[in-house]
Amino acid sequence: MNEIFNKRLFPAMGISRVKAVVRAPSIIDSADRKSILDFIADRGIMLVRDLVPIA
């Protein structure tokens, strides 16, 4: 998540110094996990290469 927030999102918004702590929900069902990852990839929120380790 550090890569996404501190190296991509915040600099694009003009924010240079911030500390973000993100706790993700626990998604156990594989079908739900797949649909979330598909949603994120389809909208360009994250690149597929970034999603592979999460999946």
PDB file of N, CA, C and O in Angstrom:
ATOM      1  N   MET A   1       0.820  -1.187   0.000  1.00  0.00           N
ATOM      2  CA  MET A   1       0.000   0.000   0.000  1.00  0.00           C
ATOM      3  C   MET A   1       0.869   1.259   0.000  1.00  0.00           C
ATOM      4  O   MET A   1       0.465   2.298  -0.522  1.00  0.00           O
ATOM      5  N   ASN A   2       2.057   1.160   0.584  1.00  0.00           N
ATOM      6  CA  ASN A   2       2.961   2.300   0.584  1.00  0.00           C
ATOM      7  C   ASN A   2       3.242   2.775  -0.837  1.00  0.00           C
ATOM      8  O   ASN A   2       3.260   3.977  -1.105  1.00  0.00           O
ATOM      9  N   GLU A   3       3.459   1.834  -1.738  1.00  0.00           N
ATOM     10  CA  GLU A   3       3.725   2.167  -3.140  1.00  0.00           C
ATOM     11  C   GLU A   3       2.572   2.970  -3.734  1.00  0.00           C
ATOM     12  O   GLU A   3       2.790   3.976  -4.408  1.00  0.00           O
ATOM     13  N   ILE A   4       1.363   2.525  -3.485  1.00  0.00           N
ATOM     14  CA  ILE A   4       0.192   3.169  -4.074  1.00  0.00           C
ATOM     15  C   ILE A   4      -0.004   4.576  -3.516  1.00  0.00           C
ATOM     16  O   ILE A   4      -0.133   5.538  -4.273  1.00  0.00           O
ATOM     17  N   PHE A   5      -0.027   4.690  -2.194  1.00  0.00           N
ATOM     18  CA  PHE A   5      -0.335   5.977  -1.582  1.00  0.00           C
ATOM     19  C   PHE A   5       0.825   6.962  -1.657  1.00  0.00           C
ATOM     20  O   PHE A   5       0.668   8.067  -2.178  1.00  0.00           O
ATOM     21  N   ASN A   6       1.982   6.573  -1.145  1.00  0.00           N
ATOM     22  CA  ASN A   6       3.085   7.510  -0.985  1.00  0.00           C
ATOM     23  C   ASN A   6       3.876   7.775  -2.257  1.00  0.00           C
ATOM     24  O   ASN A   6       4.536   8.809  -2.358  1.00  0.00           O
ATOM     25  N   LYS A   7       3.828   6.871  -3.229  1.00  0.00           N
ATOM     26  CA  LYS A   7       4.615   7.070  -4.432  1.00  0.00           C
ATOM     27  C   LYS A   7       3.773   7.407  -5.654  1.00  0.00           C
ATOM     28  O   LYS A   7       4.310   7.884  -6.654  1.00  0.00           O
ATOM     29  N   ARG A   8       2.470   7.173  -5.598  1.00  0.00           N
ATOM     30  CA  ARG A   8       1.631   7.445  -6.764  1.00  0.00           C
ATOM     31  C   ARG A   8       0.516   8.442  -6.465  1.00  0.00           C
ATOM     32  O   ARG A   8       0.439   9.496  -7.097  1.00  0.00           O
ATOM     33  N   LEU A   9      -0.337   8.117  -5.514  1.00  0.00           N
ATOM     34  CA  LEU A   9      -1.523   8.922  -5.269  1.00  0.00           C
ATOM     35  C   LEU A   9      -1.186  10.292  -4.688  1.00  0.00           C
ATOM     36  O   LEU A   9      -1.579  11.314  -5.252  1.00  0.00           O
ATOM     37  N   PHE A  10      -0.467  10.327  -3.571  1.00  0.00           N
ATOM     38  CA  PHE A  10      -0.191  11.594  -2.904  1.00  0.00           C
ATOM     39  C   PHE A  10       0.651  12.544  -3.750  1.00  0.00           C
ATOM     40  O   PHE A  10       0.328  13.730  -3.807  1.00  0.00           O
ATOM     41  N   PRO A  11       1.718  12.083  -4.411  1.00  0.00           N
ATOM     42  CA  PRO A  11       2.469  13.009  -5.268  1.00  0.00           C
ATOM     43  C   PRO A  11       1.611  13.587  -6.402  1.00  0.00           C
ATOM     44  O   PRO A  11       1.779  14.746  -6.780  1.00  0.00           O
ATOM     45  N   ALA A  12       0.707  12.788  -6.935  1.00  0.00           N
ATOM     46  CA  ALA A  12      -0.173  13.279  -7.995  1.00  0.00           C
ATOM     47  C   ALA A  12      -1.104  14.367  -7.478  1.00  0.00           C
ATOM     48  O   ALA A  12      -1.566  15.209  -8.248  1.00  0.00           O
ATOM     49  N   MET A  13      -1.379  14.354  -6.183  1.00  0.00           N
ATOM     50  CA  MET A  13      -2.240  15.360  -5.564  1.00  0.00           C
ATOM     51  C   MET A  13      -1.431  16.545  -5.036  1.00  0.00           C
ATOM     52  O   MET A  13      -2.000  17.488  -4.487  1.00  0.00           O
ATOM     53  N   GLY A  14      -0.115  16.502  -5.198  1.00  0.00           N
ATOM     54  CA  GLY A  14       0.731  17.579  -4.712  1.00  0.00           C
ATOM     55  C   GLY A  14       1.065  17.466  -3.235  1.00  0.00           C
ATOM     56  O   GLY A  14       1.528  18.433  -2.630  1.00  0.00           O
ATOM     57  N   ILE A  15       0.838  16.307  -2.652  1.00  0.00           N
ATOM     58  CA  ILE A  15       1.134  16.075  -1.238  1.00  0.00           C
ATOM     59  C   ILE A  15       2.483  15.371  -1.163  1.00  0.00           C
ATOM     60  O   ILE A  15       2.673  14.323  -1.780  1.00  0.00           O
ATOM     61  N   SER A  16       3.414  15.939  -0.411  1.00  0.00           N
ATOM     62  CA  SER A  16       4.745  15.348  -0.387  1.00  0.00           C
ATOM     63  C   SER A  16       5.085  14.650   0.921  1.00  0.00           C
ATOM     64  O   SER A  16       5.927  13.752   0.926  1.00  0.00           O
ATOM     65  N   ARG A  17       4.461  15.029   2.026  1.00  0.00           N
ATOM     66  CA  ARG A  17       4.791  14.399   3.303  1.00  0.00           C
ATOM     67  C   ARG A  17       3.511  13.984   4.014  1.00  0.00           C
ATOM     68  O   ARG A  17       2.713  14.819   4.441  1.00  0.00           O
ATOM     69  N   VAL A  18       3.340  12.686   4.128  1.00  0.00           N
ATOM     70  CA  VAL A  18       2.156  12.162   4.803  1.00  0.00           C
ATOM     71  C   VAL A  18       2.458  10.747   5.277  1.00  0.00           C
ATOM     72  O   VAL A  18       3.243  10.025   4.663  1.00  0.00           O
ATOM     73  N   LYS A  19       1.841  10.377   6.346  1.00  0.00           N
ATOM     74  CA  LYS A  19       1.947   9.002   6.820  1.00  0.00           C
ATOM     75  C   LYS A  19       0.540   8.426   6.821  1.00  0.00           C
ATOM     76  O   LYS A  19      -0.353   8.952   7.485  1.00  0.00           O
ATOM     77  N   ALA A  20       0.349   7.357   6.086  1.00  0.00           N
ATOM     78  CA  ALA A  20      -0.956   6.716   5.994  1.00  0.00           C
ATOM     79  C   ALA A  20      -0.848   5.278   6.470  1.00  0.00           C
ATOM     80  O   ALA A  20       0.041   4.537   6.052  1.00  0.00           O
ATOM     81  N   VAL A  21      -1.752   4.899   7.339  1.00  0.00           N
ATOM     82  CA  VAL A  21      -1.836   3.524   7.806  1.00  0.00           C
ATOM     83  C   VAL A  21      -3.195   3.003   7.354  1.00  0.00           C
ATOM     84  O   VAL A  21      -4.243   3.526   7.734  1.00  0.00           O
ATOM     85  N   VAL A  22      -3.150   1.975   6.545  1.00  0.00           N
ATOM     86  CA  VAL A  22      -4.374   1.432   5.968  1.00  0.00           C
ATOM     87  C   VAL A  22      -4.549   0.000   6.444  1.00  0.00           C
ATOM     88  O   VAL A  22      -3.655  -0.836   6.306  1.00  0.00           O
ATOM     89  N   ARG A  23      -5.698  -0.258   6.997  1.00  0.00           N
ATOM     90  CA  ARG A  23      -6.034  -1.631   7.384  1.00  0.00           C
ATOM     91  C   ARG A  23      -7.117  -2.125   6.446  1.00  0.00           C
ATOM     92  O   ARG A  23      -8.189  -1.528   6.351  1.00  0.00           O
ATOM     93  N   ALA A  24      -6.840  -3.187   5.774  1.00  0.00           N
ATOM     94  CA  ALA A  24      -7.777  -3.734   4.802  1.00  0.00           C
ATOM     95  C   ALA A  24      -8.741  -4.699   5.484  1.00  0.00           C
ATOM     96  O   ALA A  24      -8.392  -5.341   6.474  1.00  0.00           O
ATOM     97  N   PRO A  25      -9.936  -4.794   4.955  1.00  0.00           N
ATOM     98  CA  PRO A  25     -10.876  -5.778   5.483  1.00  0.00           C
ATOM     99  C   PRO A  25     -10.417  -7.192   5.135  1.00  0.00           C
ATOM    100  O   PRO A  25      -9.707  -7.395   4.150  1.00  0.00           O
ATOM    101  N   SER A  26     -10.815  -8.142   5.927  1.00  0.00           N
ATOM    102  CA  SER A  26     -10.484  -9.533   5.665  1.00  0.00           C
ATOM    103  C   SER A  26     -11.541 -10.120   4.732  1.00  0.00           C
ATOM    104  O   SER A  26     -12.700 -10.280   5.114  1.00  0.00           O
ATOM    105  N   ILE A  27     -11.131 -10.433   3.521  1.00  0.00           N
ATOM    106  CA  ILE A  27     -12.043 -10.996   2.531  1.00  0.00           C
ATOM    107  C   ILE A  27     -11.670 -12.450   2.348  1.00  0.00           C
ATOM    108  O   ILE A  27     -10.620 -12.769   1.790  1.00  0.00           O
ATOM    109  N   ILE A  28     -12.529 -13.324   2.818  1.00  0.00           N
ATOM    110  CA  ILE A  28     -12.240 -14.748   2.814  1.00  0.00           C
ATOM    111  C   ILE A  28     -12.738 -15.424   1.541  1.00  0.00           C
ATOM    112  O   ILE A  28     -12.055 -16.283   0.984  1.00  0.00           O
ATOM    113  N   ASP A  29     -13.918 -15.040   1.082  1.00  0.00           N
ATOM    114  CA  ASP A  29     -14.527 -15.682  -0.078  1.00  0.00           C
ATOM    115  C   ASP A  29     -13.738 -15.360  -1.348  1.00  0.00           C
ATOM    116  O   ASP A  29     -13.554 -14.189  -1.678  1.00  0.00           O
ATOM    117  N   SER A  30     -13.280 -16.368  -2.050  1.00  0.00           N
ATOM    118  CA  SER A  30     -12.440 -16.154  -3.235  1.00  0.00           C
ATOM    119  C   SER A  30     -13.204 -15.460  -4.367  1.00  0.00           C
ATOM    120  O   SER A  30     -12.606 -14.705  -5.133  1.00  0.00           O
ATOM    121  N   ALA A  31     -14.498 -15.700  -4.484  1.00  0.00           N
ATOM    122  CA  ALA A  31     -15.286 -15.036  -5.529  1.00  0.00           C
ATOM    123  C   ALA A  31     -15.375 -13.536  -5.252  1.00  0.00           C
ATOM    124  O   ALA A  31     -15.283 -12.730  -6.178  1.00  0.00           O
ATOM    125  N   ASP A  32     -15.552 -13.157  -3.991  1.00  0.00           N
ATOM    126  CA  ASP A  32     -15.583 -11.739  -3.623  1.00  0.00           C
ATOM    127  C   ASP A  32     -14.231 -11.089  -3.875  1.00  0.00           C
ATOM    128  O   ASP A  32     -14.153  -9.973  -4.388  1.00  0.00           O
ATOM    129  N   ARG A  33     -13.178 -11.788  -3.514  1.00  0.00           N
ATOM    130  CA  ARG A  33     -11.822 -11.256  -3.726  1.00  0.00           C
ATOM    131  C   ARG A  33     -11.572 -11.030  -5.218  1.00  0.00           C
ATOM    132  O   ARG A  33     -11.032  -9.996  -5.609  1.00  0.00           O
ATOM    133  N   LYS A  34     -11.968 -12.001  -6.051  1.00  0.00           N
ATOM    134  CA  LYS A  34     -11.776 -11.869  -7.495  1.00  0.00           C
ATOM    135  C   LYS A  34     -12.557 -10.683  -8.047  1.00  0.00           C
ATOM    136  O   LYS A  34     -12.035  -9.938  -8.876  1.00  0.00           O
ATOM    137  N   SER A  35     -13.777 -10.498  -7.611  1.00  0.00           N
ATOM    138  CA  SER A  35     -14.573  -9.386  -8.135  1.00  0.00           C
ATOM    139  C   SER A  35     -13.997  -8.032  -7.714  1.00  0.00           C
ATOM    140  O   SER A  35     -14.044  -7.074  -8.486  1.00  0.00           O
ATOM    141  N   ILE A  36     -13.463  -7.947  -6.514  1.00  0.00           N
ATOM    142  CA  ILE A  36     -12.833  -6.704  -6.063  1.00  0.00           C
ATOM    143  C   ILE A  36     -11.579  -6.417  -6.884  1.00  0.00           C
ATOM    144  O   ILE A  36     -11.375  -5.286  -7.326  1.00  0.00           O
ATOM    145  N   LEU A  37     -10.740  -7.429  -7.090  1.00  0.00           N
ATOM    146  CA  LEU A  37      -9.518  -7.242  -7.869  1.00  0.00           C
ATOM    147  C   LEU A  37      -9.836  -6.902  -9.321  1.00  0.00           C
ATOM    148  O   LEU A  37      -9.141  -6.084  -9.924  1.00  0.00           O
ATOM    149  N   ASP A  38     -10.871  -7.512  -9.893  1.00  0.00           N
ATOM    150  CA  ASP A  38     -11.295  -7.179 -11.253  1.00  0.00           C
ATOM    151  C   ASP A  38     -11.742  -5.726 -11.338  1.00  0.00           C
ATOM    152  O   ASP A  38     -11.392  -5.018 -12.283  1.00  0.00           O
ATOM    153  N   PHE A  39     -12.513  -5.282 -10.355  1.00  0.00           N
ATOM    154  CA  PHE A  39     -12.993  -3.901 -10.301  1.00  0.00           C
ATOM    155  C   PHE A  39     -11.819  -2.921 -10.266  1.00  0.00           C
ATOM    156  O   PHE A  39     -11.792  -1.937 -11.005  1.00  0.00           O
ATOM    157  N   ILE A  40     -10.860  -3.206  -9.402  1.00  0.00           N
ATOM    158  CA  ILE A  40      -9.694  -2.332  -9.254  1.00  0.00           C
ATOM    159  C   ILE A  40      -8.869  -2.292 -10.541  1.00  0.00           C
ATOM    160  O   ILE A  40      -8.430  -1.221 -10.961  1.00  0.00           O
ATOM    161  N   ALA A  41      -8.659  -3.429 -11.158  1.00  0.00           N
ATOM    162  CA  ALA A  41      -7.855  -3.498 -12.382  1.00  0.00           C
ATOM    163  C   ALA A  41      -8.570  -2.845 -13.561  1.00  0.00           C
ATOM    164  O   ALA A  41      -7.941  -2.135 -14.345  1.00  0.00           O
ATOM    165  N   ASP A  42      -9.873  -3.075 -13.697  1.00  0.00           N
ATOM    166  CA  ASP A  42     -10.634  -2.534 -14.823  1.00  0.00           C
ATOM    167  C   ASP A  42     -10.665  -1.010 -14.823  1.00  0.00           C
ATOM    168  O   ASP A  42     -10.727  -0.393 -15.886  1.00  0.00           O
ATOM    169  N   ARG A  43     -10.623  -0.406 -13.658  1.00  0.00           N
ATOM    170  CA  ARG A  43     -10.703   1.048 -13.560  1.00  0.00           C
ATOM    171  C   ARG A  43      -9.342   1.718 -13.484  1.00  0.00           C
ATOM    172  O   ARG A  43      -9.253   2.938 -13.342  1.00  0.00           O
ATOM    173  N   GLY A  44      -8.288   0.930 -13.579  1.00  0.00           N
ATOM    174  CA  GLY A  44      -6.945   1.495 -13.591  1.00  0.00           C
ATOM    175  C   GLY A  44      -6.467   1.998 -12.243  1.00  0.00           C
ATOM    176  O   GLY A  44      -5.499   2.754 -12.169  1.00  0.00           O
ATOM    177  N   ILE A  45      -7.141   1.583 -11.169  1.00  0.00           N
ATOM    178  CA  ILE A  45      -6.731   1.999  -9.825  1.00  0.00           C
ATOM    179  C   ILE A  45      -5.376   1.390  -9.492  1.00  0.00           C
ATOM    180  O   ILE A  45      -4.514   2.049  -8.910  1.00  0.00           O
ATOM    181  N   MET A  46      -5.199   0.149  -9.860  1.00  0.00           N
ATOM    182  CA  MET A  46      -3.923  -0.536  -9.697  1.00  0.00           C
ATOM    183  C   MET A  46      -3.635  -1.297 -10.981  1.00  0.00           C
ATOM    184  O   MET A  46      -4.550  -1.725 -11.684  1.00  0.00           O
ATOM    185  N   LEU A  47      -2.352  -1.458 -11.276  1.00  0.00           N
ATOM    186  CA  LEU A  47      -1.959  -2.247 -12.427  1.00  0.00           C
ATOM    187  C   LEU A  47      -2.038  -3.734 -12.091  1.00  0.00           C
ATOM    188  O   LEU A  47      -1.903  -4.125 -10.932  1.00  0.00           O
ATOM    189  N   VAL A  48      -2.254  -4.548 -13.101  1.00  0.00           N
ATOM    190  CA  VAL A  48      -2.368  -5.988 -12.891  1.00  0.00           C
ATOM    191  C   VAL A  48      -1.118  -6.536 -12.208  1.00  0.00           C
ATOM    192  O   VAL A  48      -1.213  -7.409 -11.345  1.00  0.00           O
ATOM    193  N   ARG A  49       0.060  -6.023 -12.596  1.00  0.00           N
ATOM    194  CA  ARG A  49       1.302  -6.528 -11.978  1.00  0.00           C
ATOM    195  C   ARG A  49       1.335  -6.234 -10.483  1.00  0.00           C
ATOM    196  O   ARG A  49       1.988  -6.959  -9.732  1.00  0.00           O
ATOM    197  N   ASP A  50       0.640  -5.178 -10.030  1.00  0.00           N
ATOM    198  CA  ASP A  50       0.564  -4.863  -8.612  1.00  0.00           C
ATOM    199  C   ASP A  50      -0.448  -5.756  -7.888  1.00  0.00           C
ATOM    200  O   ASP A  50      -0.340  -5.990  -6.684  1.00  0.00           O
ATOM    201  N   LEU A  51      -1.421  -6.242  -8.636  1.00  0.00           N
ATOM    202  CA  LEU A  51      -2.482  -7.055  -8.041  1.00  0.00           C
ATOM    203  C   LEU A  51      -2.075  -8.514  -7.860  1.00  0.00           C
ATOM    204  O   LEU A  51      -2.621  -9.198  -6.995  1.00  0.00           O
ATOM    205  N   VAL A  52      -1.131  -9.001  -8.658  1.00  0.00           N
ATOM    206  CA  VAL A  52      -0.740 -10.404  -8.616  1.00  0.00           C
ATOM    207  C   VAL A  52      -0.305 -10.834  -7.215  1.00  0.00           C
ATOM    208  O   VAL A  52      -0.776 -11.867  -6.741  1.00  0.00           O
ATOM    209  N   PRO A  53       0.573 -10.090  -6.527  1.00  0.00           N
ATOM    210  CA  PRO A  53       0.960 -10.518  -5.163  1.00  0.00           C
ATOM    211  C   PRO A  53      -0.211 -10.516  -4.179  1.00  0.00           C
ATOM    212  O   PRO A  53      -0.247 -11.320  -3.248  1.00  0.00           O
ATOM    213  N   ILE A  54      -1.162  -9.616  -4.390  1.00  0.00           N
ATOM    214  CA  ILE A  54      -2.328  -9.543  -3.504  1.00  0.00           C
ATOM    215  C   ILE A  54      -3.222 -10.757  -3.717  1.00  0.00           C
ATOM    216  O   ILE A  54      -3.739 -11.342  -2.765  1.00  0.00           O
ATOM    217  N   ALA A  55      -3.395 -11.126  -4.983  1.00  0.00           N
ATOM    218  CA  ALA A  55      -4.268 -12.248  -5.325  1.00  0.00           C
ATOM    219  C   ALA A  55      -3.697 -13.526  -4.770  1.00  0.00           C
ATOM    220  O   ALA A  55      -4.285 -14.593  -4.948  1.00  0.00           O
TER     221      ALA A  55
END
